[in-house]
Amino acid sequence: MTKGSVRFENVAKRYGEVTALKPLTLDIAPGTLCTLLGPSGCGKTTTLRLIAGLESASEGRILIGGEDVTNLSATYRRVSMVFQSYALFPHMTVAENVAYGLTVKRMPRREAQSRAEAGLEMVGLTGFGDRLPSELSGGQQQRVAVARAIVLEPEVLLLDEPLSNLDAKLRRHVREEIRQIQQRLGLTAVYVTHDQEEAMAVSDRIIVMKNAEIAQAGTPHDLYERPASAFIADFIGDANLIDAEIIGSGQTKRIRVDGIDHKLVMQTTLTGAVKLVLRPHQIALSATPRTDSIPAEVSYAAYLGNHIQYSLTSNVGEIFAILPPLETPFRRGDNLFVSWRSEDIRLVSQ
């Protein structure tokens, strides 16, 4: 294991009879950004706090850079944390906030100031050192929090829901900046969020958690294209989950949906009842039927500039579709026919 790596060996966390994290084994490679993703209460923040040393493991070992830090307090771990609230001192200047951790470690004042200026330069805030946090935008305050963390030269940078206090447009801008800083400095970063789009945008690897354990881990592409379960398919990007059945065997396998047989071009070991996974942009809508199409009625339509969202009711449940703008868009109450390409089909167990 090299500098900046993180390893959990059967690490669990319990509070009395409540299990916050089931025995967990994971590896985070140095220089990568790994996101812990999942709904509230899934164990992702507990995992982050265990890395930081803010929680102690009930069992198992935690290694950072190959060193066993299981019993080390947060003070002695080479990690820095960016909190959801930023936790900037309002009475201190930006430069004083960035240098705070260095001064606590009794670094000489002049050296701490120099490191703080370098940190602000790394996050694109040169010249902002004399301002107070209240004089900065939310995105700038977030970058100050990142600068304060990285000037400590951590082996691992931890980010706990770092964008949750920003509006949607600013979130996109700041997440790009955080990713660029991480890549430029070659930092190992562990990022916690419940926002799947955010996770896909910044991550080398995503660990999706559910019920205090790992549901699936992989690259954003792997999780989106090859979900291991209905939960992953629905959580990583919008998905239509349609009841289906695999019939036949070998080269004659087909997928039956609402009594209609469709080609099955993908290889699968699944048999019997399954869930058909179709992304909204993979749905085709037409006013005329095909031999394998499903009748549906438009229950909702929303024009969003570069695309139109449709919700449709059908015999197989509600279907969500995203289409490019049409010269004559479909309207609520229109009777349409839903179809898809055989190569777009993904299957998960019921």
N, C-alpha and C positions, 0 to 999 in steps of 0.2 A: 504494500500500500504506500502511496506517495503523498507528499505534502498537499494538504487541502482535501484529501479524501475523507468521506464519512462512512462509517460502517456500524450497523446495528446487528448484534448477534442475539436473537431471541429476546429482544427487549420488550418488557411489559410494564404497564403502569396501572396500579390499582389504588383506589381510595376506599379503604374498608372493603365492603362487598361489591363496590362498583368498579367495573373494569373499564378504564378510560382508553387503554390500548392493549390489545391482545398480543401475545408473543410475536414479535416482528423482526424479520431479517431483511436488511436492505443494504445496498452499496450505492454511494454517490461518487462518481468519478471526479477527480480534480479538474478544475477549469471549466466545469459544466454548470448550467443553471437547471436545477431540478425543482419542479413544482409539486407540492402536495396539494391535491385538489379533492374537493368533496363537499357534501352538504354539511350544515351545522351539526356538531356533535359526532362527527365521524372519526375524530382522533388526530386530525392534521395539525392543529395548534399544539396539542399535547406532544406530538412528535417533535415539533420545532422547539418547544421549551425544554425537552429532554436533551436536544443537541446543545442548546444554549447553556444548560446547567441550571436553569430556573426551576426545573423539576428533577427529582431523583428517581432513577429506575427502580421498580419493585423487583425486577429480575433481569438477567442478561447483561451484556457488555456493550459499551459505546466507545468507538475508536475514532479519533480525528487525526488525520495524518499518520496513521499507524500506531498512535499512542493511546493507551487505555485511559480514558478520562471519566470513566463511570462514576468514580467517587470524588472527582475534582469539582470544586464550586465554580460558579460562572466567572469569578474573578481570575481564575487561573487557566481558563480555556481561551485559545486563540480564535475567538469568534466575536463578531460584532452584530448587533441587531438593530434593524430599522423598524420602529413600532408603527402600528396603525395610526396612532394619534400624533406622530412625529416627535412629541415630548421635547419640544424646543423650549428653552428658558426665555420667557418674554422680556425680562429685564436685561438680558445680555445681547450684545451685538451678534451678528451672524458669525463673524470671525471667532468671537469668544465661545459661541455655541459649538463650533467645529473643533476648537482647541480644548474643549472642556475635558474630554477623556484623557488627553495628553497631560494636562495640568494635574489631574487627579493622580496620574502615575508619576508625578513630580518631575516631568521633563522640564528642562530650563525654558524660561518664558520665551526667549528669542527663538529657540528651535521650535517650540510649539506654535508660535505665530507663523513661522516659515512653513511648517507642515500644513497649517490651516489654510494658508494662501494657496499652496499647491493643491490641496484638496478641493478648494473652491474652483480653481482653474480646471480640474478634472471633470467637474460637473457643470462647467459652463457658467460659473457665477463670479468670474474675475471682476473686481471692483465693487462687489456687494458687501464686503466684509464689515463696513461701518454701519450698515443698516440694522434696524431691529426686525425681528421676525414678522411683526405686525405690518411692516412696510413691504412685505413680499406677497406675491400671489400664492395660492395653494400649491401649484406645481413647483415654484421656487423653494417654498418651505420644505417640500418633499426632497428636493435635491440637496438642501442643506443637511437634512437628516442622513442622506446617503453619504455626503462628504464627511460628516462627523464619524460615521461608521468606518469608512475606508481609510481615514488617516491613521487609524489604530493598526493598520496593516494586518488584518485578520487572515487566518487561514481559510475561514468560512464566513461568508456574509449571509445573515439571516434576515428575511423580509416577511413581516407578518401583516397580511392584507394591506400593503403599502399604498394602494390607490383608492381605498374605499371612501375616502373623504373628498374625492375629486369628482367633477361632473364628467359626463361620458366623453366629450371631445377632449378634455384635458387628460383624462385617463389614458387615452390612446397615445397622446403625445409623450406623456411622462413614462409610460411603460417602454416606449421605444428608446427613450434616453437611458433608462435603467439597463436595458439589454445592451445598448452600445457601450456603456461604462463597464459592465461585467465582461464583455468580450474583449474590450480594449485592454483591460487590466489583467485578464486571464484569471479572474476570481472564481472560486467555487461558491455558488450561491444556492441557498435553499429558500424557496418562495412559497408562501402559503396564500391561497385564494379559494373562493367558492365560485369564481367566475370562469367558466370553461373557455370563453373566447380569449380572455386575458392569459390564461394558462397556455393555450395553443400559440399565442403570439410571441411569448417570451422564452419558451422552454426548449431545452435540448431533450429533456425527458420528463414525463409526467407520471406521478404515482397517484392513481385515483383510489381514494379510501372510502370505505362504507362499513358502518357498524364496528369501528375500532380496528379494522384490518385492511390489508391491501386487496382491492377488487381487481385491479389490473395495472400493470406498469408498462411503459413503452414510449416511443416517440409520439409526437402529436399525430403524425401520419398513420402510424400503426393503430392507435386507439380509434381514430376516426374511420379508417378503412377496414379494420379487422377487430371490431368489438367482441369481447369474450362473453358478453351477457347482454340481456335486454337493458339492464341498468346502465351499463357503459354506453350502449348505443344511444340511449335516450339522454344521458348526461353529457356526453361529448358531442355537441352539435344537435340540432333538432332532428328528430327521426320519427317516421311513421312506423309503428310496430303493429303488424297485421298478422292475425292468426292464419296459419297455413298448415299444410300437411305434405310431407314427402311421400310420393308413391312410386312404385316400381323399384328396380334395383340396377346396379351396374350402369351401363351406358343408357339405359332406358329410364333413369330416374327423372321424375318431373315434380313440379311444385303445384299443388292444388290450392286455389284461393277462391272461396265462395262458389265452389262447384266447378270452377273453370281451371283447366290445366294450362300451365305455362312451362316453357323450356327451362331447364336447370343446367346452366353452362359451367357453374362453379363446382369445384370438388368439395365434398363434405362427408363427414362420417356420421352426421346426424340422421336420424330416421324418425318416422312418425310425425307427431305434432311438433311444430316449430313456430318461431316468430320470424316473419319476413321484415327485414329492415330496409326502408327506403328513405333517403334524404329528401327534403322538400323540393330541392331543385331537380331531383330525378323524376318527379311526377310530371306526366304529360296530360293535358286536358284538351278535350275535343268535343265539338257539338255532335259529331257523328260517331257511331260505335265501331269497334273492331271486334274481331272474333274472340279476343282475350281481354277486352276492356270491362271495367266495372262501372255500372251506372251510379251517379252521385248527384247531389244537389248542392249548389253554392249556398252556404249559410252566412258567409261573411267575406267581404272583399275590401282590401285596404291598399290604396295607391301610395307608395313610398318613394316616388321619384325614379330611381333606377330599377325598381322591380315592384311587382304587385303580389301581395300575400292573399291566399285564398284558404278558407276553411270550408270543407265539404262534408256532408253527411252521406253515409253509404251503408250497405249491408255489413261491411267489415269494420264499421266504426268511423270515427272522425278522421279525415285525411287533411293534412296541412301541405299546401303546395306553394312554391315560389316561382313565378314566371316573369320574364322580361315584360316591360310595358307593351301592351297590345293596342293597335289602332282602335279596335272596338273591344274594350275589356269585357269580361264576363261580369254579370251582376248577380246580386243576391236573388235567389229563387230560380236561377237558370238550371236546367237539367243538362248535365254533361256526362262525359265518359272518361274514366281514369285509366291510364295505361302506363307502362314503364318498359325500359329495355332490359332484356334478360341478363346482360352483363353487369347491370347495376345492382342486381340482387345480392344481399348479404343475409345470412341466416344465423339465428341464435336459438338456443333451446328455450322451451316454454318456461 
